[in-house]
Amino acid sequence: MRGELLLRRESADVGMVEAAFTRAAKIAQHQQTRTFELRAALSLAKLYHSRDRPADAHAVLASALDGFSPTPECLEIAEAQTLLTALAP
């Protein structure tokens, strides 16, 4: 994912990283690939959380997680649920 690569750069532009994750989530929504949408949303939520934006992180994760149940094949679901619980007001 482009956002992950941008984030690893020493002088990462947070705005560009956020835009890349948001774009990835929108593309996944359009293609109806919910797992990829969840992965992009999880990355975006982690970025928001690291930037002290818990409400934004919660909002993006809550919508992406809707309808998912934890499975051993998709560890991102459990990770996203754990972060969502931590972000709950």
C-alpha positions as CSV (number, residue, x, y, z in Angstrom):
1,M,0.0,0.0,0.0
2,R,1.3,3.4,-0.9
3,G,0.4,4.9,2.5
4,E,2.5,2.3,4.3
5,L,5.5,3.1,2.1
6,L,5.1,6.8,2.6
7,L,4.8,6.3,6.3
8,R,8.1,4.5,6.5
9,R,10.0,7.5,5.0
10,E,11.9,9.5,7.5
11,S,10.3,12.8,6.4
12,A,6.9,11.4,5.8
13,D,4.2,14.0,4.9
14,V,1.3,13.1,7.1
15,G,-1.2,14.7,4.7
16,M,0.1,12.6,1.9
17,V,-0.1,9.4,4.0
18,E,-3.6,10.2,5.1
19,A,-4.7,10.9,1.5
20,A,-3.1,7.6,0.4
21,F,-5.0,5.6,3.0
22,T,-8.2,7.4,2.3
23,R,-7.9,6.8,-1.4
24,A,-7.1,3.1,-0.8
25,A,-10.3,2.7,1.4
26,K,-12.4,4.4,-1.3
27,I,-11.1,2.3,-4.1
28,A,-11.7,-0.8,-2.0
29,Q,-15.3,0.4,-1.3
30,H,-15.9,0.9,-5.0
31,Q,-14.5,-2.5,-5.8
32,Q,-16.5,-4.0,-2.9
33,T,-13.4,-5.6,-1.4
34,R,-14.3,-5.2,2.3
35,T,-11.2,-6.8,3.6
36,F,-9.0,-4.4,1.7
37,E,-11.2,-1.6,2.9
38,L,-10.7,-2.7,6.5
39,R,-6.9,-2.9,6.1
40,A,-6.9,0.7,4.7
41,A,-9.2,1.9,7.4
42,L,-7.1,0.2,10.1
43,S,-4.0,1.9,8.8
44,L,-5.8,5.3,8.7
45,A,-7.1,4.8,12.2
46,K,-3.6,4.0,13.5
47,L,-2.4,7.2,11.9
48,Y,-5.2,9.2,13.4
49,H,-4.6,7.6,16.8
50,S,-0.9,8.5,16.6
51,R,-1.8,12.1,15.8
52,D,-4.2,12.3,18.8
53,R,-7.3,12.2,16.7
54,P,-9.3,9.5,18.5
55,A,-12.7,10.5,17.2
56,D,-11.6,10.3,13.6
57,A,-9.9,7.0,14.3
58,H,-13.0,5.6,15.9
59,A,-15.3,6.8,13.1
60,V,-13.2,5.3,10.3
61,L,-12.9,1.9,12.1
62,A,-16.5,1.6,13.2
63,S,-17.8,1.9,9.7
64,A,-15.2,-0.4,8.2
65,L,-15.7,-3.1,10.9
66,D,-19.5,-3.2,10.4
67,G,-20.5,-6.7,9.7
68,F,-17.1,-8.4,10.4
69,S,-16.6,-11.1,12.9
70,P,-13.1,-12.2,14.0
71,T,-11.6,-15.1,12.1
72,P,-8.2,-16.7,12.3
73,E,-7.7,-16.0,8.5
74,C,-8.0,-12.2,9.0
75,L,-6.0,-10.9,11.9
76,E,-6.8,-7.3,11.0
77,I,-10.4,-7.8,12.3
78,A,-9.2,-8.6,15.8
79,E,-6.6,-5.8,15.7
80,A,-9.2,-3.3,14.5
81,Q,-11.7,-4.4,17.2
82,T,-9.1,-4.0,19.9
83,L,-8.2,-0.5,18.7
84,L,-11.9,0.4,18.4
85,T,-12.5,-0.7,22.0
86,A,-9.5,1.4,23.1
87,L,-10.8,4.4,21.3
88,A,-14.3,4.2,22.7
89,P,-15.4,7.3,24.5
